[in-house]
Amino acid sequence: MAPANRPALLLADEPTGELDTAAAREIDALFRDLVRGYALTILSVQHDPSIAAHLDRVVSIRDGKTSTETIRVARKAVVPALARSEAGLVEHDAEVTDDTYSEYVVADSVGRLQIPQELREAYH
C-alpha cells in the first residue's frame, strides 16, 4: 500500500481512539511501515499515554504549551547466548536491542520551563 500522491506528512487525529488493542497495534504497524517505506512523517494526536511507549518521538503538551519531548534511543549490543542444535547447546553471539528514552524539558518563548505535574508534586 502506498499513500496517494506520496505526501511528506500525514496528520492523524486519534487514529486508534475507538479501537481495541489488536486493531490499534495493526494501525501502529501500518504507520511504521509507511514511515520506513515512504519516508513519511506522521503527526498523530493521542490522549492515551500507553501509546507513547510504541513511538519514536513524543511531544507532550500541557495547558496548551509544549512541555516535554521524549525521543527513543535504540541501543544495540552483542551478547553471548545459547542455542539448541543437534549437538546440544551451542554458544553464539546474539544481537540485543535495548530501547531507552531521553526526555527533554522544554522552555517556552519567554524562558519558562513547562515542568510536568508529577515532577512538581514529587518535590512538594
A tleap script that builds the chain and sets N, CA, C and O, in Angstrom:
source leaprc.protein.ff14SB
mol = sequence {
  NMET ALA PRO ALA ASN ARG PRO ALA LEU LEU
  LEU ALA ASP GLU PRO THR GLY GLU LEU ASP
  THR ALA ALA ALA ARG GLU ILE ASP ALA LEU
  PHE ARG ASP LEU VAL ARG GLY TYR ALA LEU
  THR ILE LEU SER VAL GLN HIE ASP PRO SER
  ILE ALA ALA HIE LEU ASP ARG VAL VAL SER
  ILE ARG ASP GLY LYS THR SER THR GLU THR
  ILE ARG VAL ALA ARG LYS ALA VAL VAL PRO
  ALA LEU ALA ARG SER GLU ALA GLY LEU VAL
  GLU HIE ASP ALA GLU VAL THR ASP ASP THR
  TYR SER GLU TYR VAL VAL ALA ASP SER VAL
  GLY ARG LEU GLN ILE PRO GLN GLU LEU ARG
  GLU ALA TYR CHIE
}
set mol.1.N position { 0.839 -1.174 0.000 }
set mol.1.CA position { 0.000 0.000 0.000 }
set mol.1.C position { 0.884 1.238 0.000 }
set mol.1.O position { 1.849 1.312 0.761 }
set mol.2.N position { 0.568 2.198 -0.835 }
set mol.2.CA position { 1.300 3.461 -0.880 }
set mol.2.C position { 0.320 4.605 -0.659 }
set mol.2.O position { -0.800 4.564 -1.167 }
set mol.3.N position { 0.727 5.625 0.094 }
set mol.3.CA position { -0.159 6.769 0.270 }
set mol.3.C position { -0.353 7.490 -1.066 }
set mol.3.O position { 0.593 7.634 -1.840 }
set mol.4.N position { -1.569 7.935 -1.330 }
set mol.4.CA position { -1.863 8.650 -2.573 }
set mol.4.C position { -1.016 9.908 -2.651 }
set mol.4.O position { -0.843 10.603 -1.650 }
set mol.5.N position { -0.495 10.201 -3.809 }
set mol.5.CA position { 0.303 11.400 -4.081 }
set mol.5.C position { 1.607 11.481 -3.284 }
set mol.5.O position { 2.261 12.524 -3.304 }
set mol.6.N position { 1.997 10.432 -2.596 }
set mol.6.CA position { 3.253 10.399 -1.832 }
set mol.6.C position { 3.476 11.652 -0.978 }
set mol.6.O position { 4.459 12.362 -1.188 }
set mol.7.N position { 2.592 11.937 -0.027 }
set mol.7.CA position { 2.761 13.133 0.798 }
set mol.7.C position { 3.968 12.992 1.719 }
set mol.7.O position { 4.397 11.879 2.021 }
set mol.8.N position { 4.510 14.116 2.163 }
set mol.8.CA position { 5.633 14.111 3.104 }
set mol.8.C position { 5.140 14.022 4.541 }
set mol.8.O position { 5.886 13.619 5.433 }
set mol.9.N position { 3.867 14.401 4.768 }
set mol.9.CA position { 3.318 14.481 6.115 }
set mol.9.C position { 1.912 13.900 6.134 }
set mol.9.O position { 1.097 14.192 5.258 }
set mol.10.N position { 1.633 13.071 7.142 }
set mol.10.CA position { 0.297 12.533 7.369 }
set mol.10.C position { -0.153 13.005 8.741 }
set mol.10.O position { 0.541 12.781 9.733 }
set mol.11.N position { -1.312 13.658 8.808 }
set mol.11.CA position { -1.876 14.107 10.076 }
set mol.11.C position { -2.930 13.106 10.515 }
set mol.11.O position { -3.808 12.740 9.734 }
set mol.12.N position { -2.844 12.658 11.775 }
set mol.12.CA position { -3.783 11.661 12.287 }
set mol.12.C position { -4.311 12.127 13.649 }
set mol.12.O position { -3.545 12.301 14.597 }
set mol.13.N position { -5.612 12.322 13.726 }
set mol.13.CA position { -6.238 12.775 14.968 }
set mol.13.C position { -6.880 11.582 15.661 }
set mol.13.O position { -7.929 11.101 15.232 }
set mol.14.N position { -6.259 11.108 16.723 }
set mol.14.CA position { -6.742 9.959 17.494 }
set mol.14.C position { -7.048 8.748 16.597 }
set mol.14.O position { -8.164 8.231 16.634 }
set mol.15.N position { -6.074 8.286 15.790 }
set mol.15.CA position { -6.364 7.200 14.852 }
set mol.15.C position { -6.717 5.879 15.524 }
set mol.15.O position { -7.306 5.005 14.887 }
set mol.16.N position { -6.370 5.716 16.797 }
set mol.16.CA position { -6.676 4.459 17.488 }
set mol.16.C position { -7.644 4.678 18.650 }
set mol.16.O position { -7.834 3.787 19.478 }
set mol.17.N position { -8.246 5.841 18.711 }
set mol.17.CA position { -9.077 6.230 19.853 }
set mol.17.C position { -10.219 5.286 20.181 }
set mol.17.O position { -10.486 5.049 21.359 }
set mol.18.N position { -10.894 4.745 19.200 }
set mol.18.CA position { -12.063 3.893 19.444 }
set mol.18.C position { -11.797 2.436 19.082 }
set mol.18.O position { -12.736 1.663 18.896 }
set mol.19.N position { -10.524 2.055 18.979 }
set mol.19.CA position { -10.185 0.701 18.559 }
set mol.19.C position { -9.764 -0.159 19.742 }
set mol.19.O position { -9.303 0.348 20.764 }
set mol.20.N position { -9.932 -1.469 19.588 }
set mol.20.CA position { -9.410 -2.375 20.614 }
set mol.20.C position { -7.895 -2.483 20.454 }
set mol.20.O position { -7.337 -1.977 19.480 }
set mol.21.N position { -7.237 -3.130 21.392 }
set mol.21.CA position { -5.774 -3.200 21.409 }
set mol.21.C position { -5.212 -3.838 20.149 }
set mol.21.O position { -4.233 -3.340 19.594 }
set mol.22.N position { -5.809 -4.924 19.689 }
set mol.22.CA position { -5.292 -5.614 18.495 }
set mol.22.C position { -5.381 -4.717 17.265 }
set mol.22.O position { -4.431 -4.644 16.484 }
set mol.23.N position { -6.498 -4.043 17.086 }
set mol.23.CA position { -6.653 -3.164 15.927 }
set mol.23.C position { -5.713 -1.966 16.033 }
set mol.23.O position { -5.165 -1.520 15.025 }
set mol.24.N position { -5.524 -1.441 17.242 }
set mol.24.CA position { -4.601 -0.314 17.445 }
set mol.24.C position { -3.181 -0.714 17.077 }
set mol.24.O position { -2.445 0.084 16.496 }
set mol.25.N position { -2.788 -1.935 17.407 }
set mol.25.CA position { -1.442 -2.413 17.047 }
set mol.25.C position { -1.291 -2.539 15.530 }
set mol.25.O position { -0.218 -2.280 14.985 }
set mol.26.N position { -2.361 -2.933 14.859 }
set mol.26.CA position { -2.305 -3.017 13.394 }
set mol.26.C position { -2.101 -1.631 12.782 }
set mol.26.O position { -1.326 -1.476 11.839 }
set mol.27.N position { -2.794 -0.630 13.317 }
set mol.27.CA position { -2.628 0.742 12.832 }
set mol.27.C position { -1.194 1.206 13.105 }
set mol.27.O position { -0.565 1.833 12.253 }
set mol.28.N position { -0.687 0.894 14.293 }
set mol.28.CA position { 0.692 1.253 14.643 }
set mol.28.C position { 1.674 0.616 13.660 }
set mol.28.O position { 2.597 1.281 13.190 }
set mol.29.N position { 1.483 -0.660 13.349 }
set mol.29.CA position { 2.365 -1.358 12.405 }
set mol.29.C position { 2.257 -0.741 11.007 }
set mol.29.O position { 3.265 -0.590 10.317 }
set mol.30.N position { 1.050 -0.388 10.594 }
set mol.30.CA position { 0.856 0.248 9.296 }
set mol.30.C position { 1.590 1.586 9.243 }
set mol.30.O position { 2.266 1.885 8.259 }
set mol.31.N position { 1.459 2.389 10.297 }
set mol.31.CA position { 2.148 3.671 10.344 }
set mol.31.C position { 3.665 3.484 10.282 }
set mol.31.O position { 4.348 4.226 9.575 }
set mol.32.N position { 4.195 2.507 11.010 }
set mol.32.CA position { 5.643 2.245 10.973 }
set mol.32.C position { 6.092 1.848 9.566 }
set mol.32.O position { 7.139 2.297 9.100 }
set mol.33.N position { 5.304 1.008 8.889 }
set mol.33.CA position { 5.634 0.614 7.517 }
set mol.33.C position { 5.646 1.829 6.591 }
set mol.33.O position { 6.521 1.953 5.734 }
set mol.34.N position { 4.676 2.722 6.763 }
set mol.34.CA position { 4.623 3.926 5.934 }
set mol.34.C position { 5.828 4.828 6.184 }
set mol.34.O position { 6.404 5.376 5.245 }
set mol.35.N position { 6.205 4.979 7.451 }
set mol.35.CA position { 7.364 5.814 7.793 }
set mol.35.C position { 8.627 5.248 7.170 }
set mol.35.O position { 9.405 5.980 6.559 }
set mol.36.N position { 8.833 3.944 7.324 }
set mol.36.CA position { 10.056 3.316 6.807 }
set mol.36.C position { 10.059 3.208 5.287 }
set mol.36.O position { 11.081 3.458 4.647 }
set mol.37.N position { 8.929 2.841 4.714 }
set mol.37.CA position { 8.882 2.570 3.288 }
set mol.37.C position { 8.769 3.789 2.393 }
set mol.37.O position { 9.170 3.756 1.230 }
set mol.38.N position { 8.214 4.876 2.945 }
set mol.38.CA position { 7.946 6.040 2.102 }
set mol.38.C position { 8.516 7.336 2.655 }
set mol.38.O position { 8.163 8.416 2.182 }
set mol.39.N position { 9.389 7.247 3.647 }
set mol.39.CA position { 9.985 8.437 4.267 }
set mol.39.C position { 8.907 9.443 4.660 }
set mol.39.O position { 9.059 10.650 4.474 }
set mol.40.N position { 7.824 8.916 5.202 }
set mol.40.CA position { 6.672 9.721 5.577 }
set mol.40.C position { 6.794 10.129 7.041 }
set mol.40.O position { 7.177 9.317 7.882 }
set mol.41.N position { 6.474 11.367 7.344 }
set mol.41.CA position { 6.389 11.826 8.729 }
set mol.41.C position { 4.927 11.776 9.126 }
set mol.41.O position { 4.062 12.267 8.401 }
set mol.42.N position { 4.649 11.179 10.285 }
set mol.42.CA position { 3.275 11.098 10.771 }
set mol.42.C position { 3.177 11.895 12.057 }
set mol.42.O position { 3.918 11.650 13.009 }
set mol.43.N position { 2.265 12.844 12.081 }
set mol.43.CA position { 1.968 13.627 13.277 }
set mol.43.C position { 0.624 13.142 13.773 }
set mol.43.O position { -0.402 13.333 13.119 }
set mol.44.N position { 0.639 12.510 14.938 }
set mol.44.CA position { -0.557 11.880 15.466 }
set mol.44.C position { -0.875 12.457 16.840 }
set mol.44.O position { -0.011 12.510 17.716 }
set mol.45.N position { -2.108 12.884 17.019 }
set mol.45.CA position { -2.563 13.364 18.319 }
set mol.45.C position { -3.119 12.163 19.074 }
set mol.45.O position { -3.967 11.435 18.557 }
set mol.46.N position { -2.639 11.958 20.294 }
set mol.46.CA position { -3.080 10.836 21.121 }
set mol.46.C position { -3.345 11.334 22.533 }
set mol.46.O position { -2.645 12.215 23.032 }
set mol.47.N position { -4.353 10.769 23.169 }
set mol.47.CA position { -4.608 11.083 24.574 }
set mol.47.C position { -4.275 9.895 25.470 }
set mol.47.O position { -4.292 10.026 26.694 }
set mol.48.N position { -3.978 8.762 24.895 }
set mol.48.CA position { -3.666 7.552 25.657 }
set mol.48.C position { -2.161 7.477 25.873 }
set mol.48.O position { -1.415 7.239 24.923 }
set mol.49.N position { -1.695 7.678 27.128 }
set mol.49.CA position { -0.241 7.662 27.372 }
set mol.49.C position { 0.419 6.317 27.102 }
set mol.49.O position { 1.629 6.275 26.884 }
set mol.50.N position { -0.330 5.216 27.107 }
set mol.50.CA position { 0.293 3.910 26.841 }
set mol.50.C position { 0.768 3.800 25.396 }
set mol.50.O position { 1.650 2.992 25.104 }
set mol.51.N position { 0.211 4.585 24.496 }
set mol.51.CA position { 0.629 4.568 23.093 }
set mol.51.C position { 2.034 5.135 22.949 }
set mol.51.O position { 2.778 4.728 22.056 }
set mol.52.N position { 2.403 6.064 23.814 }
set mol.52.CA position { 3.715 6.712 23.733 }
set mol.52.C position { 4.860 5.708 23.805 }
set mol.52.O position { 5.926 5.945 23.238 }
set mol.53.N position { 4.652 4.605 24.486 }
set mol.53.CA position { 5.710 3.600 24.619 }
set mol.53.C position { 6.075 2.967 23.281 }
set mol.53.O position { 7.138 2.359 23.161 }
set mol.54.N position { 5.224 3.096 22.284 }
set mol.54.CA position { 5.472 2.487 20.980 }
set mol.54.C position { 5.996 3.483 19.953 }
set mol.54.O position { 6.262 3.108 18.811 }
set mol.55.N position { 6.145 4.732 20.337 }
set mol.55.CA position { 6.521 5.773 19.387 }
set mol.55.C position { 7.991 6.148 19.520 }
set mol.55.O position { 8.594 5.972 20.579 }
set mol.56.N position { 8.559 6.664 18.439 }
set mol.56.CA position { 9.965 7.058 18.446 }
set mol.56.C position { 10.177 8.447 19.029 }
set mol.56.O position { 11.245 8.740 19.566 }
set mol.57.N position { 9.170 9.299 18.927 }
set mol.57.CA position { 9.301 10.665 19.428 }
set mol.57.C position { 7.937 11.117 19.932 }
set mol.57.O position { 6.932 10.974 19.236 }
set mol.58.N position { 7.906 11.663 21.146 }
set mol.58.CA position { 6.657 12.117 21.750 }
set mol.58.C position { 6.859 13.536 22.247 }
set mol.58.O position { 7.792 13.810 23.003 }
set mol.59.N position { 5.988 14.435 21.826 }
set mol.59.CA position { 5.980 15.802 22.332 }
set mol.59.C position { 4.719 15.932 23.173 }
set mol.59.O position { 3.609 15.771 22.664 }
set mol.60.N position { 4.887 16.222 24.458 }
set mol.60.CA position { 3.752 16.366 25.364 }
set mol.60.C position { 3.346 17.823 25.452 }
set mol.60.O position { 4.185 18.722 25.488 }
set mol.61.N position { 2.046 18.034 25.485 }
set mol.61.CA position { 1.506 19.388 25.592 }
set mol.61.C position { 0.706 19.471 26.882 }
set mol.61.O position { -0.161 18.638 27.147 }
set mol.62.N position { 1.011 20.487 27.679 }
set mol.62.CA position { 0.297 20.715 28.938 }
set mol.62.C position { -0.185 22.153 28.950 }
set mol.62.O position { 0.587 23.076 28.693 }
set mol.63.N position { -1.459 22.340 29.248 }
set mol.63.CA position { -2.055 23.676 29.279 }
set mol.63.C position { -1.821 24.424 27.969 }
set mol.63.O position { -1.587 25.633 27.971 }
set mol.64.N position { -1.884 23.703 26.858 }
set mol.64.CA position { -1.744 24.328 25.553 }
set mol.64.C position { -0.327 24.670 25.141 }
set mol.64.O position { -0.121 25.302 24.105 }
set mol.65.N position { 0.656 24.262 25.935 }
set mol.65.CA position { 2.049 24.585 25.616 }
set mol.65.C position { 2.877 23.298 25.581 }
set mol.65.O position { 2.605 22.344 26.311 }
set mol.66.N position { 3.888 23.295 24.721 }
set mol.66.CA position { 4.806 22.164 24.672 }
set mol.66.C position { 5.521 22.068 26.011 }
set mol.66.O position { 6.114 23.044 26.471 }
set mol.67.N position { 5.468 20.890 26.643 }
set mol.67.CA position { 6.085 20.759 27.963 }
set mol.67.C position { 7.315 19.867 27.959 }
set mol.67.O position { 8.330 20.219 28.561 }
set mol.68.N position { 7.248 18.717 27.293 }
set mol.68.CA position { 8.410 17.834 27.226 }
set mol.68.C position { 8.471 17.181 25.857 }
set mol.68.O position { 7.479 17.106 25.132 }
set mol.69.N position { 9.664 16.714 25.529 }
set mol.69.CA position { 9.874 15.940 24.309 }
set mol.69.C position { 10.666 14.702 24.703 }
set mol.69.O position { 11.696 14.799 25.371 }
set mol.70.N position { 10.183 13.549 24.289 }
set mol.70.CA position { 10.848 12.289 24.590 }
set mol.70.C position { 11.229 11.619 23.272 }
set mol.70.O position { 10.412 11.496 22.360 }
set mol.71.N position { 12.485 11.190 23.192 }
set mol.71.CA position { 12.987 10.568 21.973 }
set mol.71.C position { 13.522 9.184 22.312 }
set mol.71.O position { 14.301 9.021 23.251 }
set mol.72.N position { 13.095 8.182 21.534 }
set mol.72.CA position { 13.571 6.812 21.738 }
set mol.72.C position { 14.986 6.701 21.192 }
set mol.72.O position { 15.270 7.144 20.079 }
set mol.73.N position { 15.863 6.109 21.980 }
set mol.73.CA position { 17.237 5.859 21.562 }
set mol.73.C position { 17.442 4.350 21.621 }
set mol.73.O position { 17.506 3.770 22.704 }
set mol.74.N position { 17.545 3.720 20.462 }
set mol.74.CA position { 17.748 2.268 20.421 }
set mol.74.C position { 19.234 1.977 20.495 }
set mol.74.O position { 20.027 2.502 19.713 }
set mol.75.N position { 19.588 1.149 21.429 }
set mol.75.CA position { 20.984 0.744 21.578 }
set mol.75.C position { 21.093 -0.738 21.278 }
set mol.75.O position { 20.333 -1.549 21.808 }
set mol.76.N position { 22.040 -1.084 20.429 }
set mol.76.CA position { 22.242 -2.490 20.087 }
set mol.76.C position { 23.522 -2.978 20.725 }
set mol.76.O position { 24.522 -2.263 20.788 }
set mol.77.N position { 23.470 -4.205 21.194 }
set mol.77.CA position { 24.652 -4.817 21.806 }
set mol.77.C position { 24.710 -6.276 21.377 }
set mol.77.O position { 23.683 -6.893 21.092 }
set mol.78.N position { 25.907 -6.815 21.336 }
set mol.78.CA position { 26.090 -8.235 21.048 }
set mol.78.C position { 26.436 -8.910 22.366 }
set mol.78.O position { 27.392 -8.536 23.045 }
set mol.79.N position { 25.632 -9.921 22.713 }
set mol.79.CA position { 25.825 -10.623 23.987 }
set mol.79.C position { 25.964 -12.121 23.729 }
set mol.79.O position { 25.436 -12.639 22.745 }
set mol.80.N position { 26.672 -12.806 24.612 }
set mol.80.CA position { 26.765 -14.260 24.455 }
set mol.80.C position { 25.404 -14.899 24.728 }
set mol.80.O position { 24.678 -14.455 25.617 }
set mol.81.N position { 25.058 -15.931 23.972 }
set mol.81.CA position { 23.786 -16.621 24.145 }
set mol.81.C position { 23.965 -18.104 23.840 }
set mol.81.O position { 24.973 -18.519 23.269 }
set mol.82.N position { 22.978 -18.884 24.228 }
set mol.82.CA position { 22.991 -20.318 23.954 }
set mol.82.C position { 21.863 -20.650 22.989 }
set mol.82.O position { 20.782 -20.066 23.060 }
set mol.83.N position { 22.120 -21.584 22.095 }
set mol.83.CA position { 21.091 -22.048 21.156 }
set mol.83.C position { 21.117 -23.567 21.129 }
set mol.83.O position { 22.168 -24.186 21.296 }
set mol.84.N position { 19.964 -24.152 20.919 }
set mol.84.CA position { 19.888 -25.615 20.809 }
set mol.84.C position { 20.242 -26.039 19.385 }
set mol.84.O position { 19.817 -25.420 18.409 }
set mol.85.N position { 21.018 -27.093 19.295 }
set mol.85.CA position { 21.328 -27.680 17.989 }
set mol.85.C position { 21.307 -29.190 18.152 }
set mol.85.O position { 21.052 -29.704 19.241 }
set mol.86.N position { 21.575 -29.890 17.071 }
set mol.86.CA position { 21.604 -31.356 17.153 }
set mol.86.C position { 22.698 -31.822 18.096 }
set mol.86.O position { 22.591 -32.899 18.683 }
set mol.87.N position { 23.746 -31.031 18.250 }
set mol.87.CA position { 24.858 -31.399 19.130 }
set mol.87.C position { 24.612 -30.967 20.582 }
set mol.87.O position { 25.458 -31.195 21.447 }
set mol.88.N position { 23.464 -30.349 20.850 }
set mol.88.CA position { 23.167 -29.866 22.207 }
set mol.88.C position { 23.181 -28.349 22.221 }
set mol.88.O position { 22.884 -27.712 21.210 }
set mol.89.N position { 23.525 -27.768 23.361 }
set mol.89.CA position { 23.575 -26.315 23.482 }
set mol.89.C position { 24.875 -25.781 22.890 }
set mol.89.O position { 25.957 -26.285 23.190 }
set mol.90.N position { 24.759 -24.773 22.060 }
set mol.90.CA position { 25.909 -24.168 21.395 }
set mol.90.C position { 25.927 -22.684 21.738 }
set mol.90.O position { 24.910 -21.997 21.643 }
set mol.91.N position { 27.111 -22.199 22.141 }
set mol.91.CA position { 27.239 -20.779 22.456 }
set mol.91.C position { 27.432 -19.977 21.172 }
set mol.91.O position { 28.159 -20.395 20.271 }
set mol.92.N position { 26.777 -18.825 21.099 }
set mol.92.CA position { 26.922 -17.954 19.933 }
set mol.92.C position { 26.667 -16.521 20.389 }
set mol.92.O position { 26.244 -16.281 21.520 }
set mol.93.N position { 26.929 -15.586 19.505 }
set mol.93.CA position { 26.662 -14.183 19.807 }
set mol.93.C position { 25.259 -13.828 19.330 }
set mol.93.O position { 24.843 -14.246 18.249 }
set mol.94.N position { 24.523 -13.052 20.139 }
set mol.94.CA position { 23.179 -12.611 19.767 }
set mol.94.C position { 23.118 -11.093 19.855 }
set mol.94.O position { 23.672 -10.487 20.772 }
set mol.95.N position { 22.439 -10.494 18.894 }
set mol.95.CA position { 22.267 -9.044 18.910 }
set mol.95.C position { 21.000 -8.710 19.700 }
set mol.95.O position { 19.932 -9.267 19.444 }
set mol.96.N position { 21.133 -7.806 20.649 }
set mol.96.CA position { 20.012 -7.419 21.502 }
set mol.96.C position { 19.800 -5.922 21.362 }
set mol.96.O position { 20.754 -5.145 21.393 }
set mol.97.N position { 18.542 -5.521 21.209 }
set mol.97.CA position { 18.214 -4.100 21.149 }
set mol.97.C position { 17.582 -3.695 22.471 }
set mol.97.O position { 16.638 -4.328 22.944 }
set mol.98.N position { 18.110 -2.640 23.054 }
set mol.98.CA position { 17.604 -2.115 24.311 }
set mol.98.C position { 17.111 -0.699 24.060 }
set mol.98.O position { 17.916 0.213 23.867 }
set mol.99.N position { 15.797 -0.505 24.059 }
set mol.99.CA position { 15.255 0.823 23.832 }
set mol.99.C position { 15.287 1.620 25.132 }
set mol.99.O position { 14.771 1.181 26.160 }
set mol.100.N position { 15.887 2.765 25.067 }
set mol.100.CA position { 15.864 3.691 26.192 }
set mol.100.C position { 15.309 5.006 25.661 }
set mol.100.O position { 15.208 5.204 24.450 }
set mol.101.N position { 14.955 5.890 26.564 }
set mol.101.CA position { 14.331 7.142 26.159 }
set mol.101.C position { 15.067 8.306 26.790 }
set mol.101.O position { 15.477 8.242 27.949 }
set mol.102.N position { 15.231 9.359 26.028 }
set mol.102.CA position { 15.788 10.603 26.539 }
set mol.102.C position { 14.652 11.610 26.561 }
set mol.102.O position { 14.018 11.866 25.538 }
set mol.103.N position { 14.396 12.186 27.747 }
set mol.103.CA position { 13.320 13.160 27.868 }
set mol.103.C position { 13.910 14.533 28.102 }
set mol.103.O position { 14.822 14.705 28.911 }
set mol.104.N position { 13.383 15.499 27.392 }
set mol.104.CA position { 13.864 16.867 27.485 }
set mol.104.C position { 12.734 17.760 27.967 }
set mol.104.O position { 11.605 17.664 27.486 }
set mol.105.N position { 13.043 18.625 28.918 }
set mol.105.CA position { 12.077 19.619 29.360 }
set mol.105.C position { 12.194 20.790 28.400 }
set mol.105.O position { 13.299 21.164 28.007 }
set mol.106.N position { 11.071 21.368 28.023 }
set mol.106.CA position { 11.047 22.418 27.015 }
set mol.106.C position { 10.776 23.761 27.685 }
set mol.106.O position { 9.906 23.866 28.550 }
set mol.107.N position { 11.522 24.787 27.283 }
set mol.107.CA position { 11.281 26.152 27.757 }
set mol.107.C position { 10.377 26.852 26.756 }
set mol.107.O position { 10.527 26.682 25.547 }
set mol.108.N position { 9.421 27.652 27.274 }
set mol.108.CA position { 8.533 28.366 26.360 }
set mol.108.C position { 9.212 29.616 25.820 }
set mol.108.O position { 10.385 29.859 26.103 }
set mol.109.N position { 8.481 30.411 25.045 }
set mol.109.CA position { 9.083 31.538 24.322 }
set mol.109.C position { 9.639 32.626 25.224 }
set mol.109.O position { 10.450 33.434 24.771 }
set mol.110.N position { 9.227 32.674 26.500 }
set mol.110.CA position { 9.785 33.673 27.420 }
set mol.110.C position { 10.712 33.040 28.452 }
set mol.110.O position { 11.078 33.679 29.439 }
set mol.111.N position { 11.094 31.777 28.221 }
set mol.111.CA position { 12.088 31.131 29.067 }
set mol.111.C position { 11.539 30.376 30.264 }
set mol.111.O position { 12.319 29.926 31.103 }
set mol.112.N position { 10.227 30.220 30.375 }
set mol.112.CA position { 9.648 29.458 31.484 }
set mol.112.C position { 9.713 27.972 31.161 }
set mol.112.O position { 9.464 27.558 30.028 }
set mol.113.N position { 10.052 27.175 32.173 }
set mol.113.CA position { 10.057 25.728 31.990 }
set mol.113.C position { 8.651 25.186 32.186 }
set mol.113.O position { 7.931 25.612 33.089 }
set mol.114.N position { 8.271 24.256 31.346 }
set mol.114.CA position { 6.991 23.572 31.486 }
set mol.114.C position { 7.286 22.244 32.187 }
set mol.114.O position { 7.570 21.241 31.533 }
set mol.115.N position { 7.218 22.244 33.505 }
set mol.115.CA position { 7.583 21.069 34.295 }
set mol.115.C position { 6.343 20.199 34.498 }
set mol.115.O position { 5.307 20.703 34.934 }
set mol.116.N position { 6.429 18.899 34.189 }
set mol.116.CA position { 5.276 18.011 34.348 }
set mol.116.C position { 4.779 17.996 35.794 }
set mol.116.O position { 5.571 18.101 36.731 }
set mol.117.N position { 3.454 17.864 35.966 }
set mol.117.CA position { 2.830 17.890 37.285 }
set mol.117.C position { 3.412 16.829 38.214 }
set mol.117.O position { 3.622 17.100 39.396 }
set mol.118.N position { 3.677 15.622 37.700 }
set mol.118.CA position { 4.211 14.547 38.549 }
set mol.118.C position { 5.543 14.972 39.185 }
set mol.118.O position { 5.806 14.672 40.349 }
set mol.119.N position { 6.369 15.666 38.413 }
set mol.119.CA position { 7.664 16.118 38.912 }
set mol.119.C position { 7.488 17.210 39.954 }
set mol.119.O position { 8.165 17.217 40.983 }
set mol.120.N position { 6.569 18.140 39.677 }
set mol.120.CA position { 6.318 19.203 40.654 }
set mol.120.C position { 5.811 18.636 41.970 }
set mol.120.O position { 6.235 19.072 43.041 }
set mol.121.N position { 4.903 17.663 41.898 }
set mol.121.CA position { 4.343 17.057 43.107 }
set mol.121.C position { 5.394 16.271 43.882 }
set mol.121.O position { 5.320 16.187 45.108 }
set mol.122.N position { 6.360 15.700 43.191 }
set mol.122.CA position { 7.409 14.929 43.873 }
set mol.122.C position { 8.265 15.785 44.774 }
set mol.122.O position { 8.865 15.272 45.719 }
set mol.123.N position { 8.340 17.085 44.507 }
set mol.123.CA position { 9.206 17.970 45.281 }
set mol.123.C position { 8.436 18.901 46.211 }
set mol.123.O position { 9.002 19.879 46.698 }
set mol.124.N position { 7.154 18.621 46.470 }
set mol.124.CA position { 6.377 19.414 47.436 }
set mol.124.C position { 6.613 18.947 48.832 }
set mol.124.O position { 6.042 19.498 49.773 }
savepdb mol mol.pdb
quit
